[in-house]
Amino acid sequence: NNLLNKTLNKYINMTSTGNAKKRIFYYDFLRCFAILSVIACHVFAIPVVRISNFGSGLWYYSLFLNTLRDIAVPMFVLISGALLLDKKETLAKFTKKRINRVIIPHLVWTIIFILFTYMCSQIGIGKPNLSLESIISSVATIRLVGIPTYFWFVQMIFVVYIVIFILNKLNERYPNTLKIALVLGLIIIAAYNLNIIPLERPSNYPYAIFAVIGYYLSKIDLK
């Protein structure tokens, strides 16, 4: 309890200091929830698909936690829309931020992933005797239709950022752009969920629409 109180007090002091970068606590909380949801859906996907678990308490418990995948990714995009839409930024400034926050971390962790996967393969963990070339090829694969072998979500993030930048520029000239995007987005989401528009894979879902929804949700006082 003492450690928790010290941590919270330190956080409150940091966010209340005039010179410190302003943070919004509930966005941090939502990010943590989304991160834990991603972890949960991957961990509990294994018990769900085991036939021997079907109908057991473990299966129902795992099934519930596995469904958090449907919340996690949209939650990240909702937050991005709330924070980035209706902002006036030049292309240079926007690109610089994305390079520092997305592209560089992605490249670093991709290299770590490739080396770790190769090392595990050589010592018999996972798929045996994978060549370094095959792992790099799988990681670098970009498919316009379908899911890449790895890191489909990074491509999705790039698309979301590009859509946000375009919407911001259009909204500067045409103030009703975001309202039109919201209406069209809700129609498209409804069409996907009613199977009017076929969904081949989860990565094909138009996640960028959640950015617009997140922007408008952030303007609602839910107190």
Secondary structure, 3 states (H helix, E strand, C coil): CHHHHHHHHHHHHHHHCCCCCCCCHHHHHHHHHHHHHHHHHHHCHHHHHCHHHCCCHHHHHHHHHHCCHHHHHHHHHHHHHHHHCCCCCCHHHHHHHHHHHHHHHHHHHHHHHHHHHHHHHHCCCCCCCCCHHHHHHHHHCCCCCCCCCCCHHHHHHHHHHHHHHHHHHHHHHCCCHHHHHHHHHHHHHHHHHCCCCCCCCHHHCCCCHHHHHHHHHCCCCCC
